[in-house]
Amino acid sequence: MNDLTTDELGVLVSVFERAGIAEDGSVEGTLFKLVKSTHSERLELESMDFDDCAGGACKL
């Protein structure tokens, strides 16, 4: 399965918001919650600064 990009997830969040979908127990609400959570996690991951070898302690 192909993962959605961060931009694609952002578009989906926007579509759900414009459609007025509530994050409730409905199928739509559950999917909205999942998409929103995945988008947030992806944004956080992309903003992290990875230092693979701090102080020369590792070798790739």
C-alpha positions in Angstrom: 0.0 0.0 0.0 1.2 3.5 -0.8 1.4 5.9 2.1 -0.2 9.3 1.7 2.2 12.3 1.7 2.0 15.0 4.4 0.5 17.3 1.9 -2.2 14.8 0.9 -3.1 14.2 4.5 -3.4 17.9 5.0 -5.8 18.1 2.1 -7.9 15.3 3.6 -8.0 17.1 6.9 -9.2 20.2 5.2 -11.9 18.3 3.2 -13.2 16.7 6.4 -13.3 20.1 8.1 -15.1 21.8 5.3 -17.6 18.9 5.2 -18.3 19.6 8.9 -17.4 16.1 10.0 -17.3 15.7 13.7 -14.7 13.5 15.4 -17.3 11.2 16.9 -18.0 7.5 16.8 -19.4 7.5 13.3 -17.4 5.9 10.5 -16.6 9.3 9.0 -15.7 10.8 12.4 -13.4 7.8 13.2 -11.7 8.2 9.8 -11.3 12.0 10.4 -9.7 11.4 13.7 -7.3 8.8 12.2 -6.3 11.1 9.3 -5.9 14.1 11.6 -3.7 12.1 14.0 -1.6 10.7 11.2 -1.1 14.1 9.7 -0.1 15.6 13.1 2.4 12.7 13.7 3.9 13.1 10.2 4.3 16.9 10.7 6.1 16.3 14.0 8.3 13.6 12.5 9.3 15.8 9.5 10.1 18.7 11.8 12.5 16.7 13.9 16.2 17.3 13.5 18.0 14.0 13.4 21.6 13.9 14.3 22.6 10.4 13.4 26.1 10.5 14.9 26.2 13.0 17.8 29.8 13.3 18.9 30.9 10.7 16.4 29.4 7.9 18.6 28.0 5.8 15.7 29.1 4.6 12.4 26.7 3.9 9.6 
